[in-house]
Amino acid sequence: MVTIVHPNLEDTDAKMSARGVSVYYGDKKAIDNVSIDIPTKYVTAFIGPSGCGKSTFLRALNRMNDTIPSARVEGDIMLDGEDIYRSKMDVVQLRARVGMVFQKPNPFPKSIYENIAYGPKIHGLADGKDELDAVVEKSLQRAGLWNEVKDRLTDSGTALSGGQQQRLCIARAIAVDPEVILMDEPCSALDPIATAKIEELIDELNGRYAIVIVTHSMQQAARVSQRTAFFHLGNMVEYGRTSDIFTNPQEERTKDYITGRYG
Amino acid sequence: MSITVLFLLAIGLGLAGWLAARARAWTFRHESQTSRLAALPNYHAWYVALWIAIPMIVFATAWSMIAPQLITQSVLASPAADVLPEFGFKRETMLSEARAVATGAAPGVFNTDAQGLVEPYRNALSRYGTIGIIVTLLIGFLGGAWSFLKLKPDFAARTQVERIVMAILLLASLVAILTTLGILASLVFETIRFFGMVSPIDFLFGTHWGPDPMANADNPDASRYGAIPLFWGTIYIGAIIAMIVAIPLGLMSAIYLTQYANPRLRAWVKPALEILAGVPTVVYGYFAALTVAPAIRDMALATGLSNPSSESALAAGLVMGVMIIPFVSSMADDSIAAVPQAMRDGSLAMGATTSETIRRVLVPAALPGIVAGIMLAISRAIGETMIVVMAASTAANLSANPLDSMTTVTVQIVAMLTGEGSFDHPATLSAFALGFVLFLVTLGLNFVALRVVKRFREAYE
């Protein structure tokens, strides 16, 4: 049943690949038989109308669905060729390698410094205070937040503005040096200026991390991604280069969605 | 003439006013040729009924408090009162005997001198009874007439009725507060009397407690009201031993129930735990006195201690701790559950384990609520009476050994109030001073706890 998924994509170095993945909530099938390769060097966008399963599929990629008792995943999801559901890799290691940023900024009610230091501490990535300081600074710099917060690292993370909070969450994800960053509608709670900053940041992070972003905004998908997958009613309808999907969609449903006929 | 009759009158007259006003309001509808009155007929009816009944009830209540004094005064003014002694116990008994006979509560007088007072009493009773009824009725009619005359098609009866109802609700909520203030005032008054006899410094800082209710001017005992051993016993049993039991167990059960237990188990265990809070404390007292205390003494004997106390602080503290578990766990449960799911997801998505998430994110975030719960639990524990009365001793020992017998503030309050001392003896009055200190401490704890909870709530809303 595994077929060639994307005949139109020449680069094959997939960071993650899913084969025949279905996700159930109890008896309800939320994702039906999705196969996709997530490229290492690009930003991949998942688009589709609400309730199409794109967030569910995203959460399957780092096993966040495990926290929902009724959720069940079928099929194979590989990270560098290793099955994340059945291999020896446990969920702690997986999530250290596949980080996640959520729809609503969710900094911990701790200081900015502690927010970033949290991941390195639990994974034992930094040895001593100096190394930890360095990790915190590097992460905040990569997230473009360092200059804004360097003088108030002890302030609470929740005291920042919404856009800053979201960049803090991205910095927090970066701090554990992941290979993949999953972003679940990271800008849906932000104003246009904060959104522009996050998009700029995604551009800068592109290439260093494999990034998957779920978005409602087709303009955003067009701006930040190089690959786009269109989901509808639990199916992945079409997947290809972002430019192809937006200018020359192969499927009728994709065309209808992109031209705004529904969704 | 009893207050019940006056109340029934008020209700009857109110009902009459209600019906009359409603009938009147209906006629407005026909006369004014419009179905649009400013208020429904029922509101007119209630307006009149409330204006009749409330003043009557208020007056009847006040009258029932004033009348007995007026009656006594008129009896004392009568010539028959000359037989009464000037003051003292006998005078009071004679008066109450005569009153009992006059109202028919007693068949005859025991003290023949009181016989002469019966007749004046009877007269005064009937006179003031009649006055009461007449004035009450008058007030009812005045209220009824005044309100009835205000009824017009465009009279906003609904607004008026709602305003009256609001005032009634306000009064209801004030009752509890005013009662508390009254209790506090009486406590303060008796405490001041006590401190007139015993220096506050001796009381608050003295280390020897041993009031003698039989002491008098010939045999003063001012040096024996040092309450430090009681405060220490209270803190040791209620805030130390009990909390050593309740905090870890309560916290762990809250963590298990919110984070690990499957929903079906949680649905069963959480209510069961909360039922524990409803067990009467006297039942815990039995358990402490009859089961735990002897077991602890036996264990102490087995480890080679000679002559251990059968009323150890440990027994009372352990059982009290168990009693407190539901308070700690239910507050901790609520505040952990109130931490947004996003925090938990954020931590798990970083690759933290459930236990790391609990220790490093959930508990710190919920800490204000947990601390507040603990403070409420402590204030509950140090005010707790029944368990310590049954399981702790009355010996005021200043000791850090949990196997020693100790006593608490509440135990001593009970002992002093039920003791043999007369009411104005410092030993009895010391109960009020102890109660006052206890009141201040628990008030302070509750105040701080509620402030903390409030700030914590604001953090997420």
Boltz contact constraints between the chains, C-beta under 6 A:
constraints:
  - contact:
      token1: [A, 92]
      token2: [B, 351]
      max_distance: 6.0
  - contact:
      token1: [A, 92]
      token2: [B, 353]
      max_distance: 6.0
  - contact:
      token1: [A, 95]
      token2: [B, 349]
      max_distance: 6.0
  - contact:
      token1: [A, 95]
      token2: [B, 351]
      max_distance: 6.0
  - contact:
      token1: [A, 96]
      token2: [B, 351]
      max_distance: 6.0
  - contact:
      token1: [A, 100]
      token2: [B, 349]
      max_distance: 6.0
  - contact:
      token1: [A, 104]
      token2: [B, 342]
      max_distance: 6.0
  - contact:
      token1: [A, 106]
      token2: [B, 342]
      max_distance: 6.0
  - contact:
      token1: [A, 106]
      token2: [B, 346]
      max_distance: 6.0
  - contact:
      token1: [A, 108]
      token2: [B, 361]
      max_distance: 6.0
  - contact:
      token1: [A, 109]
      token2: [B, 365]
      max_distance: 6.0
  - contact:
      token1: [A, 119]
      token2: [B, 350]
      max_distance: 6.0
  - contact:
      token1: [A, 122]
      token2: [B, 352]
      max_distance: 6.0
  - contact:
      token1: [A, 122]
      token2: [B, 356]
      max_distance: 6.0
